[in-house]
Amino acid sequence: MENELPKHYKSIRNRYEEYGRALSELGKTIKESGPIDDKTAHLIQLGGAAAIRSEGGVHSHTRRALEAGASSDEVYHSVLLLTSVIGFPNVAAAISWIDDIVDE
């Protein structure tokens, strides 16, 4: 997974080691503190990434959701459900980024 992290993100973690550790621990702590399974968590995070038009976030959480057992239909549906919330242009962009991963 480390190799899949964006170069800029790795650079920040390396320059600010304590900050990088805190970021990693925060994500781990949040996931472990609630009842939501990994697959659902990544689908939720995918929706958040789509909402802010984060191509890297959509790529990452698509990949992670699939690895956690989500089907490609579930991944696409989780973004299509956002149409009335974030608008068609944002959904269309997210679908193109999901395609990047699903079509690999």
Secondary structure as the mmCIF struct_conf table of DSSP 4:
data_model
#
loop_
_struct_conf.conf_type_id
_struct_conf.id
_struct_conf.beg_label_comp_id
_struct_conf.beg_label_asym_id
_struct_conf.beg_label_seq_id
_struct_conf.end_label_comp_id
_struct_conf.end_label_asym_id
_struct_conf.end_label_seq_id
HELX_RH_3T_P HELX_RH_3T_P1 GLU A 2 GLU A 4
BEND BEND1 LEU A 5 LEU A 5
HELX_RH_AL_P HELX_RH_AL_P1 LYS A 7 ARG A 15
BEND BEND2 TYR A 16 TYR A 16
HELX_RH_AL_P HELX_RH_AL_P2 GLU A 17 GLU A 32
TURN_TY1_P TURN_TY1_P1 SER A 33 SER A 33
BEND BEND3 GLY A 34 PRO A 35
HELX_RH_AL_P HELX_RH_AL_P3 ASP A 38 ALA A 51
TURN_TY1_P TURN_TY1_P2 ILE A 52 ARG A 53
HELX_RH_AL_P HELX_RH_AL_P4 GLU A 55 GLU A 67
TURN_TY1_P TURN_TY1_P3 ALA A 68 GLY A 69
HELX_RH_AL_P HELX_RH_AL_P5 SER A 72 LEU A 80
TURN_TY1_P TURN_TY1_P4 LEU A 81 LEU A 82
HELX_RH_AL_P HELX_RH_AL_P6 THR A 83 ILE A 86
HELX_RH_AL_P HELX_RH_AL_P7 PHE A 88 VAL A 102
TURN_TY1_P TURN_TY1_P5 ASP A 103 ASP A 103
#
